[in-house]
Amino acid sequence: MSMLTPPGMGGEYRITGDKYPRMRRNRRRRRIVLAVFACAAALGLLAYGTIELIAVFSGDKSGKSDRTVAANKPDCKPAASSPPPKKPPMVLPKPAEVQVNVFNATPRGGLAKETADELKKRGFVIGKVGNASKEFDKKVKGEAILLGPKSALTKGIVVLGTQVAGAEPQTDTRKTADIDLILGADFKSLAKKEDAVKALDALTKPAAAPPKPKGC
């Protein structure tokens, strides 16, 4: 009798050999587990599809969902930090309070008088008119030089600068408030009167607030 045969059993129940009988896994149980996983995956896909359909049909007529519309909506909330303070407008003198000396540093004759007459029509007070000194005569390559005291940099020179596009401001040690307009090689004429008025208004008016985004 083999050692594998239980006591009291023999004959046809006798187990021979030196190996235990192998136990096979239950195939039916494995199939049930696979079926459960497949059902769970199918239910998940069905739920996701239902959510997407609800999102589409609850959106606007173009087919966009509420989430898409919300994402494209402009942000109308104010910034967390306080906006920078507006720069106050400049307090500038009127042309009638600015005295201008017009000097011609070009070889073109009569340019200083012609320019001085036009500035007078625009309200400026005209002082000296003539050719430029040796320091500047035929040495000014740009449009013009606006020469005056340091105090005029934020006053008279600014006002006169609206009349001459591209003029270069400079200062000297004079004690008076008058300003020299030294005409250079590139000077053709004064700025158009309407353009000069607009430029001066832009300097004396506060900056407009930036426009709000559409939809706010």
Helices and strands as residue ranges (DSSP letters): G 11-13, H 27-57, H 66-72, G 95-97, E 99-104, H 111-121, E 125-131, E 144-148, G 150-154, H 156-161, E 168-171, E 179-183, H 193-204
